[in-house]
């Protein structure tokens, strides 16, 4: 009986120790003529994980190739915008946008 209780307890601990959920940035616009791709992701005050910007860079590279640019996109800057506040003035959700330059 004790072995069964220990097995259930260990299984419960193993289930709780999983990794944080991965937030994937998505393409939110850009300008083909200027060769700029924008990728955005929303984060929360209560979310323990941030966006995986490697996925964002891969998405930007894919868009750049579809536009005919063969250079790897370079990180050109970012912008953060608070989209919701709580009653204490803390930012609850933030929209983070990163810009990638297709022309290297």
ABEGO torsion letter per residue (X at the ends): XAAAAAAAAAAAAAAAABBBBBBBBBBAEEBAAAGBBBBBBBBBAABABBBBAAAAAAAAAAAAAAAGBABBBBBAEBBBBBABBBAAGBBABBBBBBBBBAAX
